[in-house]
Amino acid sequence: MSTEPTVITVGEGTGAGGQELGYSVVVGEGLLAQLPGLVGPQAERVLVIHPRALRATGDVVREDLEKAGYQAVTAEIPDAEEGKHIQVAAFCWQVLGQNDLTRSDAIVSVGGGAVTDVAGFVAATWLRGIRIVHMPTTLLGMVDAAVGGKTGINTAEGKNLVGSFHQPAGVLADLETLATLPRNELVAGLAEVVKCGFIADEEILRTVERSPEEVQRWDSAELRDLIERSIRVKAGVVGRDVRESGVRESLNYGHTLGHAIELAERYQWRHGAAISVGMVFAAELARSLGRLSDVEADRHREILTSLGLPTTYRDDRWNQLLEGIRRDKKNRGETLRFVLLNSIGSPATVEIPDPSILFATYQEIAEPASSTTISL
Ligand SMILES: NC(=O)c1ccc[n+]([C@@H]2O[C@H](COP(=O)([O-])OP(=O)(O)OC[C@H]3O[C@@H](n4cnc5c(N)ncnc54)[C@H](O)[C@@H]3O)[C@@H](O)[C@H]2O)c1
């Protein structure tokens, strides 16, 4: 495997105030030495935000920043969704205040998508916005959450309801951090990778088809290739649609039913497992609307199954799922909207005026509730 880091640029040009709009996502191994370059010479103090599970990594990052001449402190936050809470953000603001971080200082996030989201939100709001560098440590964080500038926290009413757009100064995706990632987290991240394949890069699908085992190994050349390709897909889309007004919707492929399943499962399913079922549903819908061929629709099921991702859902939850689908943010009034493929690599947002076709499609992915296995 190449040991040279790969640099992918997201966005480009300069803003009205002359500031650089683009940033780099660096993919490779042993990338810590590149962190000071992204934090920049203007910063004196740096806050490293990491989850409990990554205390050792957070400490290494802090020590490295200190060696580079920064005053660095850490803020340890709860793992996973527990971290995306207003009280966690308030704790981080408190640490920032107590350590006198100014507008020229910086935050570094070390962790999965949950940390990226809350740390990004803290960076967006502290002194109306300070610099942040993301160091994603999950596959999902690398290919999705750390790229694109969406930040957010949860409220009692739902996930990601509060947040802002705040682009990072750079992203370091160090593949070595994936060595400790539990297998189910890696596989869940692969669902987003496969999504990128379906909406924009068929070579991703071919690689998974050729090497379903290798792509699940953190140190394989195949996984690195998939990560780089997926980041390029996301970079290409968000670079054209920074505030999610149009083409960015294609990234929601599989997410309409996927979000409804997550809701129905009270977030006990991994996001990747839910969108895996959601992509098969979208493929079946496209098949019945005459948009996708049988071969292309079947390919969804085959690829996702080869990775151990679920492709069916219990048959006794349709009304609940439809309720979740109706809440989807893509909808306009009463009309339901889905991202569907016209062919591999060609997504479009399609209006579904009659929900009865959705129920018919659901029969294609439904299995008796009694035989449903717990996912991932
Ligand atoms: N902002 C965006 O554009 C965007 C996009 C996709 C997802 N998200 C958000 O990302 C979150 C999900 O992210 P995720 O799937 O990375 O999960 P996560 O951040 O919840 O991490 C999963 C678990 O793995 C642990 N972990 C992280 N890295 C590890 C490592 N290297 N070794 C061992 N354990 C490790 C974490 O502490 C956590 O317990 C959701 O909150 C979702 O809303 C945001």
The ligand as a Tripos MOL2 file, in Angstrom:
@<TRIPOS>MOLECULE
LIG
   44    48     1     0     0
SMALL
NO_CHARGES

@<TRIPOS>ATOM
      1 N1        -22.0880   16.2720    9.8390 N.am      1 LIG1
      2 C1        -22.2900   15.3600    8.9250 C.2       1 LIG1
      3 O1        -22.2520   15.6410    7.7240 O.2       1 LIG1
      4 C2        -22.5670   13.9450    9.3440 C.ar      1 LIG1
      5 C3        -22.6210   12.9540    8.3710 C.ar      1 LIG1
      6 C4        -22.8510   11.6500    8.7900 C.ar      1 LIG1
      7 C5        -23.0190   11.3650   10.1190 C.ar      1 LIG1
      8 N2        -22.9640   12.3570   11.0450 N.ar      1 LIG1
      9 C6        -23.1210   12.0580   12.4630 C.3       1 LIG1
     10 O2        -22.0910   11.1510   12.8430 O.3       1 LIG1
     11 C7        -22.5310   10.3880   13.9660 C.3       1 LIG1
     12 C8        -22.1530    8.9470   13.7730 C.3       1 LIG1
     13 O3        -20.7570    8.8770   13.6070 O.3       1 LIG1
     14 P1        -19.9480    7.5050   13.7510 P.3       1 LIG1
     15 O4        -20.6400    6.4280   13.0150 O.co2     1 LIG1
     16 O5        -18.5460    7.8400   13.4430 O.co2     1 LIG1
     17 O6        -20.1840    7.1010   15.2560 O.3       1 LIG1
     18 P2        -19.6490    7.6890   16.6640 P.3       1 LIG1
     19 O7        -18.9590    8.9760   16.5230 O.co2     1 LIG1
     20 O8        -20.8210    7.6220   17.5510 O.co2     1 LIG1
     21 O9        -18.5820    6.5840   17.0820 O.3       1 LIG1
     22 C9        -18.9880    5.2620   17.3100 C.3       1 LIG1
     23 C10       -18.2970    4.6910   18.5510 C.3       1 LIG1
     24 O10       -16.9450    4.3430   18.2220 O.3       1 LIG1
     25 C11       -16.0450    4.9330   19.1470 C.3       1 LIG1
     26 N3        -14.8230    5.1710   18.3770 N.ar      1 LIG1
     27 C12       -14.5870    6.1640   17.5100 C.ar      1 LIG1
     28 N4        -13.4130    5.9730   16.9030 N.ar      1 LIG1
     29 C13       -12.8740    4.8510   17.4230 C.ar      1 LIG1
     30 C14       -11.6760    4.1370   17.1800 C.ar      1 LIG1
     31 N5        -10.8020    4.5390   16.2640 N.pl3     1 LIG1
     32 N6        -11.4400    3.0160   17.8940 N.ar      1 LIG1
     33 C15       -12.3490    2.5760   18.7940 C.ar      1 LIG1
     34 N7        -13.5140    3.1960   19.0580 N.ar      1 LIG1
     35 C16       -13.7720    4.3210   18.3710 C.ar      1 LIG1
     36 C17       -16.7690    6.1620   19.6260 C.3       1 LIG1
     37 O11       -16.2950    6.6210   20.8620 O.3       1 LIG1
     38 C18       -18.2110    5.6660   19.7090 C.3       1 LIG1
     39 O12       -18.4660    4.9930   20.8920 O.3       1 LIG1
     40 C19       -24.0130   10.6150   14.0800 C.3       1 LIG1
     41 O13       -24.2650   11.4360   15.1880 O.3       1 LIG1
     42 C20       -24.3860   11.3330   12.7910 C.3       1 LIG1
     43 O14       -25.4770   12.2330   12.9820 O.3       1 LIG1
     44 C21       -22.7340   13.6370   10.6760 C.ar      1 LIG1
@<TRIPOS>BOND
     1     1     2 1
     2     2     3 2
     3     2     4 1
     4     4     5 ar
     5     4    44 ar
     6     5     6 ar
     7     6     7 ar
     8     7     8 ar
     9     8     9 1
    10     8    44 ar
    11     9    10 1
    12     9    42 1
    13    10    11 1
    14    11    12 1
    15    11    40 1
    16    12    13 1
    17    13    14 1
    18    14    15 2
    19    14    16 1
    20    14    17 1
    21    17    18 1
    22    18    19 2
    23    18    20 1
    24    18    21 1
    25    21    22 1
    26    22    23 1
    27    23    24 1
    28    23    38 1
    29    24    25 1
    30    25    26 1
    31    25    36 1
    32    26    27 ar
    33    26    35 ar
    34    27    28 ar
    35    28    29 ar
    36    29    30 ar
    37    29    35 ar
    38    30    31 1
    39    30    32 ar
    40    32    33 ar
    41    33    34 ar
    42    34    35 ar
    43    36    37 1
    44    36    38 1
    45    38    39 1
    46    40    41 1
    47    40    42 1
    48    42    43 1
@<TRIPOS>SUBSTRUCTURE
     1 LIG1         1 GROUP 0 **** ****
